Amino acid sequence: MKFISWEEAKEITENYFAPFRCVVDAKESDYENLISFVVYYDHAGSSDRYGPHVISKFQKRQILEKYLAEYKKDFNEAIKYK
């Protein structure tokens, strides 16, 4: 397994929560092994969001996707009550 770049991790993270808008904060991320993100589930209306969250130590795609799956499960639970 090869290591993923920060840019690849950013793209994976932003697409993982589709159709909701996920924004990776490049300013808070260290461009190496840290992704800071927030998911907006009503961006046009009230700007309600889930996060911010930080994932670190994700050198490989499978590890990043494992963490994202946990966040997505919690996110889906959170939006049930909105």
Stockholm file with secondary structure:
# STOCKHOLM 1.0

chainA/1-82         MKFISWEEAKEITENYFAPFRCVVDAKESDYENLISFVVYYDHAGSSDRYGPHVISKFQKRQILEKYLAEYKKDFNEAIKYK
#=GR chainA/1-82 SS CCCCCHHHHHHHHHHHTTTSEEEECTTTSCSSSEEEEEEEEETTTTCEEEEEEEEECCCSHHHHHHHHHHHHHHHHHHHHTC
#=GC SS_cons        CCCCCHHHHHHHHHHHTTTSEEEECTTTSCSSSEEEEEEEEETTTTCEEEEEEEEECCCSHHHHHHHHHHHHHHHHHHHHTC
//
